[in-house]
Amino acid sequence: MNLWIVFIFNFTLLQSFASNHSPSEREKGRLIKKELDVLKKIFENSVFWKKKYRVDLRLYTARIDDYTDTCTQPIFDCYCEEFKVVLEEISMSGEENLAKEISHTLKNMWTYRPSERDMTGSCKKCEEYEEKTYQEFIKSFESIVQKMNVQ
């Protein structure tokens, strides 16, 4: 009997700890913004960026108008998938250390992925968004992350 009481107490304590230390959706938005700032800095300091992508990189970009409570996760996923495309390009360019840094930052960002909500099926697929320049892509993602912070 005492063993069950200890088990229940420990289980309850662990549940409490997990729920108190799991970031809220607002906090996730703040953490994503932090990782996005790191990602931008790493990428924009790369040789690959300076030689090639400053001018002609185009990425599928959701607009702030596309952002809804039910499409938060698919839009976030789209941005991360587009960063993975950039990561593949950089990996092929020979900048392995840079690719590792970007990969690590993307993994951190992914841990703060917004929670899945009831999706109505009205969310666009990533490829349905317009391709925009890297600068427009980043500005749009920052706007969406900012909106995540205030909700």
DSSP file (Angstrom, degrees, kcal/mol; ACC not computed):
  #  RESIDUE AA STRUCTURE BP1 BP2  ACC     N-H-->O    O-->H-N    N-H-->O    O-->H-N    TCO  KAPPA ALPHA  PHI   PSI    X-CA   Y-CA   Z-CA
    1    1 A M     >        0   0    0      0, 0.0     4,-1.7     0, 0.0     3,-0.3   0.000 360.0 360.0 360.0 -45.8    0.0    0.0    0.0
    2    2 A N  H  >  +     0   0    0      1,-0.2     4,-2.2     2,-0.2     5,-0.2   0.841 360.0  58.1 -62.8 -32.6    2.8    2.5    0.9
    3    3 A L  H  > S+     0   0    0      1,-0.2     4,-2.5     2,-0.2    -1,-0.2   0.895 104.8  50.5 -64.2 -40.0    4.5    1.7   -2.4
    4    4 A W  H  > S+     0   0    0     -3,-0.3     4,-2.9     2,-0.2     5,-0.2   0.887 108.6  51.8 -64.4 -39.8    1.3    2.8   -4.3
    5    5 A I  H  X S+     0   0    0     -4,-1.7     4,-2.5     2,-0.2    -2,-0.2   0.923 111.3  47.0 -63.6 -43.8    1.2    6.0   -2.3
    6    6 A V  H  X S+     0   0    0     -4,-2.2     4,-2.8     2,-0.2     5,-0.2   0.921 113.1  49.7 -62.8 -44.1    4.8    6.8   -3.2
    7    7 A F  H  X S+     0   0    0     -4,-2.5     4,-2.8     2,-0.2    -2,-0.2   0.943 112.7  45.8 -60.0 -49.6    4.2    5.9   -6.8
    8    8 A I  H  X S+     0   0    0     -4,-2.9     4,-2.6     2,-0.2     5,-0.2   0.898 113.3  50.2 -62.4 -41.6    1.1    8.1   -7.1
    9    9 A F  H  X S+     0   0    0     -4,-2.5     4,-2.5    -5,-0.2    -1,-0.2   0.941 113.2  45.3 -62.1 -47.3    2.9   11.0   -5.3
   10   10 A N  H  X S+     0   0    0     -4,-2.8     4,-2.6     2,-0.2    -2,-0.2   0.904 113.4  49.7 -64.2 -41.2    5.9   10.7   -7.7
   11   11 A F  H  X S+     0   0    0     -4,-2.8     4,-2.4    -5,-0.2    -1,-0.2   0.931 112.6  47.1 -62.6 -45.9    3.7   10.5  -10.7
   12   12 A T  H  X S+     0   0    0     -4,-2.6     4,-2.4     1,-0.2    -2,-0.2   0.894 112.0  51.0 -62.6 -41.2    1.6   13.5   -9.6
   13   13 A L  H  X S+     0   0    0     -4,-2.5     4,-2.5    -5,-0.2    -2,-0.2   0.915 110.6  48.4 -63.3 -43.6    4.8   15.4   -8.9
   14   14 A L  H  X S+     0   0    0     -4,-2.6     4,-2.7     2,-0.2    -2,-0.2   0.898 111.2  50.4 -64.1 -41.1    6.2   14.6  -12.4
   15   15 A Q  H  X S+     0   0    0     -4,-2.4     4,-2.6     2,-0.2     5,-0.2   0.924 111.6  48.2 -61.9 -44.1    3.0   15.7  -14.0
   16   16 A S  H  X S+     0   0    0     -4,-2.4     4,-2.1     2,-0.2    -2,-0.2   0.918 112.3  48.7 -62.6 -44.4    3.0   18.9  -12.2
   17   17 A F  H  X S+     0   0    0     -4,-2.5     4,-1.4     1,-0.2    -2,-0.2   0.928 112.5  48.2 -61.9 -46.3    6.7   19.6  -13.0
   18   18 A A  H  X S+     0   0    0     -4,-2.7     4,-0.7     1,-0.2     3,-0.3   0.913 113.4  46.3 -63.5 -43.7    6.1   18.8  -16.7
   19   19 A S  H  < S+     0   0    0     -4,-2.6     3,-0.3     1,-0.2    -1,-0.2   0.841 113.0  49.8 -71.2 -31.2    3.0   21.0  -17.0
   20   20 A N  H  < S+     0   0    0     -4,-2.1    -1,-0.2    -5,-0.2    -2,-0.2   0.712 116.4  41.7 -77.7 -19.6    4.7   23.9  -15.2
   21   21 A H  H  < S+     0   0    0     -4,-1.4    -1,-0.2    -3,-0.3    -2,-0.2   0.358  86.8 102.9-110.8   4.5    7.8   23.7  -17.4
   22   22 A S  S  < S-     0   0    0     -4,-0.7    -4,-0.0    -3,-0.3     2,-0.0  -0.783  79.7-116.0 -85.1 124.4    6.2   23.2  -20.7
   23   23 A P        -     0   0    0      0, 0.0    -2,-0.1     0, 0.0    -1,-0.1  -0.308  23.9-122.6 -66.6 143.5    6.2   26.5  -22.6
   24   24 A S     >  -     0   0    0      1,-0.1     4,-2.6     4,-0.0     5,-0.2  -0.233  32.6-100.2 -70.8 169.5    2.9   28.2  -23.4
   25   25 A E  H  > S+     0   0    0      1,-0.2     4,-1.9     2,-0.2     5,-0.1   0.884 126.6  51.0 -61.4 -37.7    2.1   29.0  -27.0
   26   26 A R  H  > S+     0   0    0      2,-0.2     4,-1.8     1,-0.2    -1,-0.2   0.927 110.4  48.0 -63.8 -45.2    3.2   32.6  -26.3
   27   27 A E  H  > S+     0   0    0      1,-0.2     4,-2.5     2,-0.2    -2,-0.2   0.879 108.1  55.6 -64.3 -37.9    6.4   31.5  -24.8
   28   28 A K  H  X S+     0   0    0     -4,-2.6     4,-2.8     1,-0.2    -1,-0.2   0.913 105.5  52.9 -60.3 -41.7    7.0   29.2  -27.8
   29   29 A G  H  X S+     0   0    0     -4,-1.9     4,-2.1   119,-0.2    -1,-0.2   0.901 109.4  48.2 -60.3 -41.4    6.6   32.2  -30.1
   30   30 A R  H  X S+     0   0    0     -4,-1.8     4,-1.9     2,-0.2    -1,-0.2   0.911 113.3  47.4 -65.4 -42.4    9.3   34.1  -28.1
   31   31 A L  H  X S+     0   0    0     -4,-2.5     4,-2.2     2,-0.2    -2,-0.2   0.873 110.4  52.0 -67.7 -37.7   11.6   31.1  -28.2
   32   32 A I  H  X S+     0   0    0     -4,-2.8     4,-2.8     2,-0.2    -1,-0.2   0.915 107.8  52.7 -63.2 -42.8   11.1   30.6  -32.0
   33   33 A K  H  X S+     0   0    0     -4,-2.1     4,-2.3     1,-0.2    -2,-0.2   0.905 108.1  51.3 -59.2 -42.1   11.9   34.3  -32.6
   34   34 A K  H  X S+     0   0    0     -4,-1.9     4,-1.6     1,-0.2    -1,-0.2   0.930 112.7  44.5 -61.1 -46.5   15.1   33.9  -30.6
   35   35 A E  H  X S+     0   0    0     -4,-2.2     4,-2.7     1,-0.2    -2,-0.2   0.866 110.5  55.4 -66.8 -36.2   16.1   30.9  -32.8
   36   36 A L  H  X S+     0   0    0     -4,-2.8     4,-2.7     2,-0.2    -1,-0.2   0.904 105.4  52.3 -63.1 -41.2   15.1   32.6  -36.0
   37   37 A D  H  X S+     0   0    0     -4,-2.3     4,-2.0     2,-0.2    -1,-0.2   0.901 111.3  47.1 -61.0 -40.6   17.4   35.5  -35.1
   38   38 A V  H  X S+     0   0    0     -4,-1.6     4,-2.6     2,-0.2    -2,-0.2   0.929 111.7  51.1 -64.6 -45.6   20.2   33.1  -34.7
   39   39 A L  H  X S+     0   0    0     -4,-2.7     4,-2.6     1,-0.2     5,-0.2   0.913 109.9  49.1 -59.9 -45.3   19.4   31.3  -37.9
   40   40 A K  H  X S+     0   0    0     -4,-2.7     4,-3.0     1,-0.2     5,-0.2   0.931 111.6  49.2 -59.7 -46.9   19.3   34.6  -39.9
   41   41 A K  H  X S+     0   0    0     -4,-2.0     4,-1.0    -5,-0.2    -2,-0.2   0.925 113.2  46.2 -61.4 -46.2   22.7   35.6  -38.5
   42   42 A I  H >< S+     0   0    0     -4,-2.6     3,-0.6     1,-0.2     4,-0.2   0.953 117.2  43.5 -60.8 -50.5   24.3   32.3  -39.3
   43   43 A F  H >< S+     0   0    0     -4,-2.6     3,-1.7     1,-0.2     6,-0.4   0.921 111.7  51.3 -64.8 -46.1   22.9   32.1  -42.8
   44   44 A E  H 3< S+     0   0    0     -4,-3.0    -1,-0.2     1,-0.3    -2,-0.2   0.649 108.0  54.1 -71.9 -13.2   23.6   35.8  -43.7
   45   45 A N  T << S+     0   0    0     -4,-1.0    -1,-0.3    -3,-0.6    -2,-0.2   0.400  88.0 109.4 -94.7   1.5   27.2   35.5  -42.6
   46   46 A S  S <> S-     0   0    0     -3,-1.7     4,-1.8    -4,-0.2     5,-0.1  -0.416  73.7-130.9 -79.3 153.4   27.8   32.4  -44.9
   47   47 A V  H  > S+     0   0    0      2,-0.2     4,-2.4     1,-0.2     5,-0.3   0.890 109.9  58.7 -63.8 -40.7   29.9   32.5  -48.0
   48   48 A F  H  >>S+     0   0    0      1,-0.2     4,-2.6     2,-0.2     5,-1.3   0.900 105.9  48.0 -57.6 -43.7   27.1   30.8  -49.8
   49   49 A W  I  4>S+     0   0    0     -6,-0.4     5,-1.8     1,-0.2    -1,-0.2   0.939 112.9  47.9 -61.9 -47.4   24.7   33.6  -49.0
   50   50 A K  I  <5S+     0   0    0     -4,-1.8    -2,-0.2     1,-0.2    -1,-0.2   0.830 119.2  38.7 -66.5 -32.5   27.2   36.3  -50.1
   51   51 A K  I  <5S-     0   0    0     -4,-2.4    -1,-0.2    -5,-0.1    -2,-0.2   0.856 135.7  -0.8 -85.9 -37.0   28.0   34.5  -53.4
   52   52 A K  I >X5S+     0   0    0     -4,-2.6     4,-1.2    -5,-0.3     3,-0.9   0.800 120.4  49.7-122.6 -53.1   24.6   33.2  -54.4
   53   53 A Y  I 3><S+     0   0    0     -5,-1.3     4,-1.1     1,-0.2    81,-0.3   0.615  85.1  82.2 -82.6 -12.2   21.5   33.7  -52.4
   54   54 A R  H 34<S+     0   0    0     -5,-1.8    -1,-0.2    -6,-0.3    81,-0.1   0.865 110.5  23.3 -57.3 -32.6   21.7   37.4  -51.7
   55   55 A V  H <4 S+     0   0    0     -3,-0.9    -2,-0.2    -6,-0.2    -1,-0.2   0.867 131.5  26.4-101.7 -45.6   20.1   38.0  -55.1
   56   56 A D  H  < S+     0   0    0     -4,-1.2     2,-0.4    77,-0.1    -3,-0.1   0.299  73.3 124.3-117.2  11.9   18.2   35.0  -56.3
   57   57 A L     <  -     0   0    0     -4,-1.1    77,-0.9    -5,-0.1     2,-0.4  -0.594  34.3-177.6 -74.7 127.6   16.9   32.9  -53.4
   58   58 A R  E     -A  133   0A   0     -2,-0.4     2,-0.3    75,-0.2    75,-0.2  -0.996   0.9-178.8-129.2 133.2   13.1   32.4  -53.6
   59   59 A L  E     -A  132   0A   0     73,-2.8    73,-2.9    -2,-0.4     2,-0.2  -0.951  38.4 -97.5-132.8 147.4   11.1   30.5  -50.9
   60   60 A Y  E     -A  131   0A   0     -2,-0.3     2,-0.5    71,-0.2    71,-0.2  -0.487  49.7-165.8 -63.1 128.1    7.5   29.6  -50.5
   61   61 A T        -     0   0    0     69,-2.3    69,-0.5    -2,-0.2     2,-0.2  -0.953  17.5-149.7-132.4 115.9    6.2   32.3  -48.1
   62   62 A A        -     0   0    0     -2,-0.5     2,-0.2    13,-0.2    82,-0.1  -0.561  24.7-133.4 -74.3 145.0    3.0   32.4  -46.1
   63   63 A R    >>  -     0   0    0     -2,-0.2     3,-1.4     1,-0.1     4,-0.7  -0.583  22.2-109.5 -95.3 162.9    1.7   35.9  -45.6
   64   64 A I  G >4 S+     0   0    0      1,-0.3     3,-0.8    -2,-0.2    -1,-0.1   0.830 120.4  61.4 -59.7 -31.3    0.5   37.3  -42.3
   65   65 A D  G 34 S+     0   0    0      1,-0.2    -1,-0.3     3,-0.0    -3,-0.0   0.743  98.8  56.7 -67.4 -22.7   -3.1   37.2  -43.8
   66   66 A D  G <4 S+     0   0    0     -3,-1.4     2,-0.4     2,-0.0    -1,-0.2   0.673  85.6 101.8 -79.0 -17.7   -2.7   33.4  -44.1
   67   67 A Y    <<  +     0   0    0     -3,-0.8     2,-0.3    -4,-0.7     5,-0.1  -0.544  44.2 154.0 -76.5 122.5   -2.0   33.0  -40.4
   68   68 A T    >>  -     0   0    0     -2,-0.4     3,-0.8     1,-0.1     4,-0.5  -0.912  57.6-102.2-137.2 166.3   -4.9   31.8  -38.4
   69   69 A D  G >4 S+     0   0    0     -2,-0.3     3,-0.6     1,-0.3     4,-0.3   0.861 123.5  47.8 -57.1 -35.3   -5.3   29.9  -35.1
   70   70 A T  G 34 S+     0   0    0      1,-0.2    -1,-0.3     2,-0.1    47,-0.2   0.660 113.8  46.1 -83.3 -14.1   -6.0   26.7  -37.0
   71   71 A C  G <> S+     0   0    0     -3,-0.8     4,-2.1     1,-0.1     5,-0.3   0.273  78.4 104.7-110.1  11.2   -3.1   27.1  -39.5
   72   72 A T  H <X S+     0   0    0     -3,-0.6     4,-2.4    -4,-0.5     5,-0.2   0.945  83.6  43.7 -56.9 -52.2   -0.3   28.0  -37.0
   73   73 A Q  H  > S+     0   0    0     42,-0.3     4,-2.9    -4,-0.3     5,-0.2   0.928 113.5  48.5 -65.8 -47.0    1.4   24.6  -37.1
   74   74 A P  H  > S+     0   0    0      0, 0.0     4,-2.1     0, 0.0    -1,-0.2   0.888 113.6  48.3 -61.6 -36.3    1.2   24.1  -40.9
   75   75 A I  H  X S+     0   0    0     -4,-2.1     4,-2.2     2,-0.2    -2,-0.2   0.932 112.3  48.2 -68.0 -44.2    2.6   27.6  -41.5
   76   76 A F  H  X S+     0   0    0     -4,-2.4     4,-2.3    -5,-0.3     5,-0.2   0.933 111.3  51.2 -58.6 -45.8    5.4   27.1  -39.0
   77   77 A D  H  X S+     0   0    0     -4,-2.9     4,-2.7     1,-0.2    -1,-0.2   0.888 107.3  53.9 -59.1 -40.4    6.2   23.7  -40.6
   78   78 A C  H  X S+     0   0    0     -4,-2.1     4,-2.3     2,-0.2    -1,-0.2   0.934 108.2  48.4 -61.6 -47.0    6.3   25.3  -44.1
   79   79 A Y  H  X S+     0   0    0     -4,-2.2     4,-2.1     1,-0.2    -1,-0.2   0.921 112.8  48.2 -60.7 -42.7    8.9   27.9  -42.9
   80   80 A C  H  X S+     0   0    0     -4,-2.3     4,-1.8     1,-0.2    -1,-0.2   0.900 110.0  52.2 -64.7 -39.7   11.0   25.2  -41.3
   81   81 A E  H  X S+     0   0    0     -4,-2.7     4,-1.6     1,-0.2    -1,-0.2   0.889 108.4  51.1 -63.7 -38.4   10.8   23.0  -44.5
   82   82 A E  H  X S+     0   0    0     -4,-2.3     4,-1.8     1,-0.2    -1,-0.2   0.892 108.2  51.7 -66.4 -38.4   12.0   26.0  -46.5
   83   83 A F  H  X S+     0   0    0     -4,-2.1     4,-2.5     1,-0.2    -1,-0.2   0.847 105.5  56.6 -64.6 -32.0   14.9   26.5  -44.2
   84   84 A K  H  X S+     0   0    0     -4,-1.8     4,-2.4     2,-0.2    -1,-0.2   0.867 103.5  53.3 -66.5 -35.0   15.7   22.8  -44.7
   85   85 A V  H  X S+     0   0    0     -4,-1.6     4,-2.1     2,-0.2    -2,-0.2   0.930 110.1  47.4 -62.3 -45.1   15.9   23.4  -48.4
   86   86 A V  H  X S+     0   0    0     -4,-1.8     4,-2.5     1,-0.2    -2,-0.2   0.915 109.7  54.0 -61.2 -42.7   18.4   26.2  -47.7
   87   87 A L  H  X S+     0   0    0     -4,-2.5     4,-2.7     1,-0.2    -2,-0.2   0.905 107.1  50.7 -58.6 -43.6   20.3   23.8  -45.4
   88   88 A E  H  X S+     0   0    0     -4,-2.4     4,-2.0     2,-0.2    -1,-0.2   0.910 110.3  49.9 -61.5 -42.2   20.6   21.2  -48.1
   89   89 A E  H  X S+     0   0    0     -4,-2.1     4,-0.9     1,-0.2    -2,-0.2   0.922 112.5  46.5 -62.3 -44.1   21.9   23.8  -50.5
   90   90 A I  H >X>S+     0   0    0     -4,-2.5     5,-1.2     1,-0.2     3,-0.6   0.888 108.9  55.7 -66.8 -38.8   24.5   25.0  -48.0
   91   91 A S  H ><5S+     0   0    0     -4,-2.7     3,-0.9     1,-0.2    -1,-0.2   0.895 108.2  48.6 -59.4 -40.0   25.5   21.4  -47.2
   92   92 A M  H 3<5S+     0   0    0     -4,-2.0    -1,-0.2     1,-0.2    -2,-0.2   0.684 101.4  65.8 -73.8 -17.6   26.2   20.8  -50.9
   93   93 A S  H <<5S-     0   0    0     -4,-0.9    -1,-0.2    -3,-0.6    -2,-0.2   0.621 115.3-109.4 -81.2 -11.7   28.3   24.0  -51.1
   94   94 A G  T <<5S+     0   0    0     -3,-0.9     2,-1.6    -4,-0.6     3,-0.2   0.441  81.3 125.5  99.7  -0.1   30.9   22.6  -48.7
   95   95 A E     >< +     0   0    0     -5,-1.2     4,-2.5     1,-0.2     5,-0.2  -0.517  26.2 160.7 -90.3  69.3   30.2   24.7  -45.7
   96   96 A E  H  >  +     0   0    0     -2,-1.6     4,-2.4     1,-0.2    -1,-0.2   0.877  69.5  50.9 -61.6 -42.0   29.7   21.8  -43.4
   97   97 A N  H  > S+     0   0    0     -3,-0.2     4,-2.1     1,-0.2    -1,-0.2   0.911 112.0  47.8 -63.5 -41.1   30.2   23.7  -40.1
   98   98 A L  H  > S+     0   0    0      1,-0.2     4,-2.6     2,-0.2    -1,-0.2   0.918 110.3  52.3 -63.5 -43.2   27.7   26.2  -41.2
   99   99 A A  H  X S+     0   0    0     -4,-2.5     4,-2.6     1,-0.2    -2,-0.2   0.892 108.8  50.6 -60.9 -40.0   25.3   23.5  -42.1
  100  100 A K  H  X S+     0   0    0     -4,-2.4     4,-2.5     2,-0.2    -1,-0.2   0.905 110.3  49.4 -64.2 -41.8   25.7   21.9  -38.7
  101  101 A E  H  X S+     0   0    0     -4,-2.1     4,-2.3     2,-0.2    -2,-0.2   0.924 113.4  45.8 -62.9 -44.4   25.0   25.2  -37.0
  102  102 A I  H  X S+     0   0    0     -4,-2.6     4,-2.8     2,-0.2    -2,-0.2   0.921 112.4  51.1 -65.0 -43.7   21.9   25.7  -39.1
  103  103 A S  H  X S+     0   0    0     -4,-2.6     4,-2.2    -5,-0.2    -2,-0.2   0.918 110.8  48.6 -59.5 -44.9   20.7   22.2  -38.5
  104  104 A H  H  X S+     0   0    0     -4,-2.5     4,-2.2     2,-0.2    -1,-0.2   0.916 112.5  48.0 -61.9 -44.0   21.2   22.5  -34.7
  105  105 A T  H  X S+     0   0    0     -4,-2.3     4,-2.7     1,-0.2    -2,-0.2   0.896 110.2  51.8 -66.1 -40.0   19.2   25.8  -34.7
  106  106 A L  H  X S+     0   0    0     -4,-2.8     4,-2.6     2,-0.2    -1,-0.2   0.901 108.4  51.6 -62.2 -40.1   16.4   24.3  -36.7
  107  107 A K  H  X S+     0   0    0     -4,-2.2     4,-1.4     2,-0.2    -2,-0.2   0.914 110.5  48.6 -63.0 -42.0   16.2   21.4  -34.3
  108  108 A N  H  X S+     0   0    0     -4,-2.2     4,-0.6     1,-0.2     3,-0.4   0.938 112.1  48.7 -60.5 -46.2   15.9   23.9  -31.4
  109  109 A M  H >< S+     0   0    0     -4,-2.7     3,-1.4     1,-0.2    -2,-0.2   0.901 107.0  56.4 -61.0 -40.9   13.3   25.8  -33.3
  110  110 A W  H >< S+     0   0    0     -4,-2.6     3,-1.8     1,-0.3    -1,-0.2   0.816  96.2  64.1 -62.7 -31.2   11.4   22.6  -34.0
  111  111 A T  H 3< S+     0   0    0     -4,-1.4    -1,-0.3    -3,-0.4    -2,-0.2   0.743 102.8  50.1 -65.8 -20.1   11.2   21.8  -30.3
  112  112 A Y  T << S+     0   0    0     -3,-1.4    -1,-0.3    -4,-0.6    -2,-0.2   0.188  81.0 149.3-100.6  15.8    9.1   25.0  -29.9
  113  113 A R    <   -     0   0    0     -3,-1.8     3,-0.1     1,-0.1   -40,-0.1  -0.186  56.3-101.6 -49.8 134.5    6.7   24.0  -32.7
  114  114 A P        -     0   0    0      0, 0.0    -1,-0.1     0, 0.0     3,-0.1  -0.244  43.5 -98.2 -58.7 149.3    3.2   25.3  -32.1
  115  115 A S        -     0   0    0      1,-0.1   -42,-0.3    -3,-0.1     2,-0.3  -0.366  40.6-103.1 -68.3 147.2    0.7   22.8  -30.8
  116  116 A E        -     0   0    0     -3,-0.1     2,-0.2   -44,-0.1    -1,-0.1  -0.524  42.5-169.4 -71.8 135.5   -1.6   21.2  -33.2
  117  117 A R        -     0   0    0     -2,-0.3     2,-0.7   -47,-0.2   -47,-0.0  -0.620  42.8 -65.5-114.7 176.9   -5.1   22.7  -33.1
  118  118 A D        -     0   0    0     -2,-0.2     2,-0.5     2,-0.0    -1,-0.0  -0.535  58.4-155.5 -64.9 112.2   -8.3   21.6  -34.7
  119  119 A M        -     0   0    0     -2,-0.7   -48,-0.1     1,-0.1    -1,-0.0  -0.798  14.7-159.7 -99.0 134.1   -7.5   22.0  -38.4
  120  120 A T        -     0   0    0     -2,-0.5    -1,-0.1     1,-0.0   -49,-0.1   0.469  44.9-109.2 -89.5  -2.3  -10.4   22.5  -40.7
  121  121 A G  S    S+     0   0    0    -51,-0.2    -2,-0.1     3,-0.0   -50,-0.0   0.473  93.7 110.0  87.1   0.8   -8.5   21.5  -43.8
  122  122 A S        +     0   0    0      2,-0.1     2,-0.2   -52,-0.0   -51,-0.1   0.450  45.9 110.1 -89.5   0.0   -8.5   25.1  -45.1
  123  123 A C  S    S-     0   0    0    -53,-0.1     2,-0.1     1,-0.1   -56,-0.0  -0.555  70.1-121.7 -77.2 138.4   -4.8   25.5  -44.5
  124  124 A K        -     0   0    0     -2,-0.2     2,-0.2   -58,-0.1    -1,-0.1  -0.383  21.4-113.6 -74.2 155.2   -2.7   25.8  -47.7
  125  125 A K    >   -     0   0    0      1,-0.1     3,-2.0    -2,-0.1     4,-0.5  -0.574  34.8-107.1 -80.1 155.0    0.1   23.4  -48.5
  126  126 A C  G >  S+     0   0    0      1,-0.3     3,-1.7    -2,-0.2    -1,-0.1   0.876 118.4  56.2 -52.9 -44.2    3.5   25.0  -48.5
  127  127 A E  G 3  S+     0   0    0      1,-0.3    -1,-0.3   -67,-0.1     4,-0.1   0.591  95.5  68.0 -69.4  -9.6    3.9   24.8  -52.3
  128  128 A E  G <  S+     0   0    0     -3,-2.0    -1,-0.3     2,-0.1    -2,-0.2   0.643  82.9  90.5 -83.7 -14.8    0.6   26.8  -52.6
  129  129 A Y  S <  S-     0   0    0     -3,-1.7   -67,-0.2    -4,-0.5     2,-0.1  -0.474  90.3 -98.0 -78.1 154.4    2.2   29.9  -51.2
  130  130 A E        -     0   0    0    -69,-0.5   -69,-2.3    -2,-0.1     2,-0.5  -0.418  35.4-114.6 -69.9 143.5    3.9   32.4  -53.5
  131  131 A E  E     +A   60   0A   0    -71,-0.2     2,-0.3    -2,-0.1   -71,-0.2  -0.684  44.1 176.3 -79.9 130.0    7.6   32.2  -53.8
  132  132 A K  E     -A   59   0A   0    -73,-2.9   -73,-2.8    -2,-0.5    -3,-0.0  -0.820  33.8 -83.4-129.6 168.7    9.2   35.3  -52.4
  133  133 A T  E  >  -A   58   0A   0     -2,-0.3     4,-2.7   -75,-0.2   -75,-0.2  -0.210  44.4-106.3 -66.5 163.1   12.7   36.6  -51.9
  134  134 A Y  H  > S+     0   0    0    -77,-0.9     4,-2.8   -81,-0.3     5,-0.2   0.906 121.4  53.3 -56.9 -43.3   14.6   35.6  -48.8
  135  135 A Q  H  > S+     0   0    0      1,-0.2     4,-2.4     2,-0.2    -1,-0.2   0.914 111.5  44.5 -61.6 -43.0   14.1   39.1  -47.3
  136  136 A E  H  > S+     0   0    0      2,-0.2     4,-2.5     1,-0.2    -1,-0.2   0.891 112.1  53.9 -66.9 -39.3   10.4   38.9  -47.8
  137  137 A F  H  X S+     0   0    0     -4,-2.7     4,-2.5     2,-0.2    -2,-0.2   0.938 111.5  44.4 -57.9 -50.2   10.4   35.4  -46.5
  138  138 A I  H  X S+     0   0    0     -4,-2.8     4,-2.8     2,-0.2     5,-0.2   0.922 112.9  50.6 -64.2 -45.7   12.2   36.5  -43.3
  139  139 A K  H  X S+     0   0    0     -4,-2.4     4,-2.1    -5,-0.2    -1,-0.2   0.911 112.6  47.1 -59.7 -42.6   10.0   39.5  -42.8
  140  140 A S  H  X S+     0   0    0     -4,-2.5     4,-2.3     2,-0.2    -1,-0.2   0.922 112.3  48.8 -65.8 -44.2    6.8   37.5  -43.2
  141  141 A F  H  X S+     0   0    0     -4,-2.5     4,-2.7     1,-0.2     5,-0.2   0.912 110.8  51.1 -62.4 -42.2    8.1   34.8  -40.8
  142  142 A E  H  X S+     0   0    0     -4,-2.8     4,-2.4     1,-0.2    -1,-0.2   0.899 109.7  50.4 -61.5 -40.4    9.0   37.4  -38.2
  143  143 A S  H  X S+     0   0    0     -4,-2.1     4,-2.1    -5,-0.2    -2,-0.2   0.908 111.9  47.3 -63.3 -42.0    5.5   39.0  -38.5
  144  144 A I  H  X S+     0   0    0     -4,-2.3     4,-2.0     2,-0.2    -2,-0.2   0.915 112.1  49.0 -67.0 -42.9    3.9   35.6  -38.0
  145  145 A V  H  X S+     0   0    0     -4,-2.7     4,-1.7     1,-0.2    -2,-0.2   0.891 109.9  53.0 -63.3 -38.7    6.2   34.8  -35.0
  146  146 A Q  H  X S+     0   0    0     -4,-2.4     4,-1.1     1,-0.2    -1,-0.2   0.907 107.9  50.3 -62.1 -40.9    5.3   38.2  -33.5
  147  147 A K  H  X S+     0   0    0     -4,-2.1     4,-0.8     1,-0.2     3,-0.4   0.870 106.9  54.9 -65.0 -36.0    1.6   37.4  -33.9
  148  148 A M  H >< S+     0   0    0     -4,-2.0     3,-0.5     1,-0.2  -119,-0.2   0.874 103.6  57.5 -61.5 -36.3    2.3   34.1  -32.1
  149  149 A N  H 3< S+     0   0    0     -4,-1.7    -1,-0.2     1,-0.2    -2,-0.2   0.798 107.7  45.2 -65.8 -30.1    3.8   36.1  -29.2
  150  150 A V  H 3<        0   0    0     -4,-1.1    -1,-0.2    -3,-0.4    -2,-0.2   0.582 360.0 360.0 -94.8  -8.8    0.7   38.2  -28.6
  151  151 A Q    <<        0   0    0     -4,-0.8    -1,-0.2    -3,-0.5    -2,-0.1   0.479 360.0 360.0 -89.5 360.0   -1.9   35.4  -28.8
